[in-house]
């Protein structure tokens, strides 16, 4: 069923497009002829996506990528265009040892991130991300809101390995840094429009213009719409109650698919073809404005941005009711006469409908309704006394909404010829709502709605200087972060008889203070020795709220009642260090070695089901030993970079789904306790290469191999995580979530010069990742099989290089694969779902430069 386009959405899309395009045209009217590029640095051809000199700022100052002794994947804006990449998750496909995934319905508009086997995929604001996300050097402290559109970017830097001294806390796995194009006063602009599969329409524009001497401004905007690719189907419409359709259950019995008095139709086949919604759609708008003052010594840049995202939930499918051949679905049925009081009732319509394989829809579809009807069978313990003992109904539209904005200001001031001061100040805020019908069936199994309200303030100061000529370069700095999150959740868990509908209201306060020092010394011209220290102190408080649906206190007999008003506090500090030596063997070849550390902050379990599960957990830490090789060989025709590392991973934070032995008999299920589960060694090798054998031909490739090896597990009570009782934690030999053992990517393109007719550039990209698991306890129910994706693009550019037309096909071979998984087979819920990736799609783009 196609959702009608609202007037508000049309107005918002039109306003962004008109503002950005108008300014672009204004910039065209004021445009002056740009000076030619210096002959020593050839300008990349349109569509080539290649810039020989990539400048990065990973070590607080501008450096050539090949002279920076860190494992970095750097991607320019031209490269992003050439690869058909429009969001940060797509960039990760080409980066070794990096996994960035947009989350499924249960985690809302969040991005999960993992680099070298270390990261975080739980959106909960009480948890730390594990991979630092930065936009224009402003830190994004939550996974929610970090699905970043690549709007008007200069470059992306992905730093692999712990960045505890350079990027700070929670960059234990690495850091992802996005840098937007700054105003230059060039009186220029770009505008592009894309049309593609399922009525995809992308509008993008940017303009850069001079305001006065030393003053310039830049504005950019994007508006995107596309239909969804996962159908939410009406089960009762497809299989009318009392109809002839049958189903063979796990016992081999042939039973009615939808018995008489069972699940009614919510719509009609003639009106909607039994489609309630199409999930995985796109409805996104963003705008960014910059104002810059720049003279010989002072550079001030002010940035404001706003993002609006309003769509259906991410598409997901129910995978299977079996794990290793054993039925794991609990087989819930509607309450029948003679059932004991308080028996679970998950059929909101009446009749006997077991929750089983009949609700496995297949590829790109599910039967979710986001509806749970009233139920008189689950009013145990007086939880619904003020509602006549009846559990009230919950119903949601099944949507995601995100509104976020931020302002930041950077000051870069040369105090002297050798001393520079940098200040970065930011304030960011967002509100978001997302809903999930986790079991993806028309039964009232699990029904949730989530609302988050977040703000944070950051301030960073850096003093950069040089001593003894250029022999010593140093950075002395400080960082401050303050944030607050209010997390509201209405959770209707019908598969748990002892728990009522919960109104959750959690308030999380946190602050971080840090001081750091970074020094690079050249005792001789070819050798650079680098050292870094960072001291971090952090504080967090968790105020838990657990009440009934109407906000009234829960009966004291309900174990959740003891959590209401409970406050958990965590505080701690940490010192991180980095030692690095780089030797320039020749002007084209450099080698380096380093040892570096990082950590991810501790806290208190944010999802306790009773007060004994509100357990504290410590920070996890990482010490990494790395050797690297960077080179430009054969007259710079071959760029080859290699990194090998060994990481000692301590106090790994993992979530358990069974805490019986951990917190006491009778209180262990359900459970989502976060604990320090143990230690591991991580070994890996990463290779990145760029080859230009002849003029116009570009070949790129990357490959990584990662070996993750648990060394020991922590002991809780009478059980050890990973031991015989397992606590539903990992076993020896398991891999952490979303960590592929192998990953590779390759791209090839050739630019055909057509003379006065311009140029034609075909490009082909492929990427592969091996099997991954969505939970630390690796099982077939959370296995996401490996896959290979391929994209193709053809770009024509005119002779003036100011007009491009491109055609692209993504997922060229229409691979069916899973991005993320959500496995609750071991938590009493009895199901496993997954989010399929996008099918084959085509698009045509026209881009004009002014």
Buried (B, 14 or more C-beta within 10 A) or exposed (E): BEBEEEEEBEEBBEBBBEBBBBBBBBBBEBBEEEEEEEEEEEEBBBBBBBBBEBBBBBBBBEBEBBEBBBBBBBBBBBBBBBBBBBBBBBBBBBBBBBBBBBBBBBBBBBBBBBBBBBBBBBBBBBBBBBBBBBBBBBBBBBBBBBBBBBBBBEBBBBBBBBBBBBBBBBBBBBBBBBBBBBBBBBBBBBBBBBEBBBEBBBBBBBBBBBEEEBBBBBBBBBBBBBBBBBBBBBBBBBBBBEBEEBBEBBEEEEBBBBBEBBBBBBBEEEEBBBBBBBBBBBBBBBBBBBBBBBEEEEBBBBBBBBBBBBBBBBBBBBBBBBBEEEBBBBBBBBBEEEEEEBBBBBBBBBBBBBBBBBBBBEEBBBBBBBBBBBBBBBBBBBBBEEBEBEBBBBBBEBBBBBBBBBBBBBBBEBEEEEBBBBBBBBBBBBBBBBBBBBBBBBBBBBBBBBBBBBBBBBBBBBBBBBEEEEEBBBBBBBBBBBBBBBBBBBBBBBBBBBBBBBBBBBBBBBBBBBBBBBBBBBEEEEEBBBBBBBBBBBBBBBBBBBBBBEEEEBBEEBBBBBBBEBEBEBEBEBEBBBEBBBBBEEEBBBBBBBBBBBBBBBBBBBBBBBBBBBBBBBBBBBBBBBBBBBBBEEEEEBBBBBBBBBBBBBBBBBBBBBBBBBBEEEBBBBBBBBBBBBBBEBBBBBBBBBBBEEEBEBBBBBBBBBEBBBEBBBEBEEBBBBBEBBBBBBBEEBBBBBBBBEBBBBBBBBBEEEEEEBBBBBBBBBBBBBBBBBBBBBBBBBBBEBBEBBBBBBBBBBEEBBBBBBBBBBBBEEBEBBBBBBBBBBBBBBBBBBBBBBBBBBBBBEBBBB
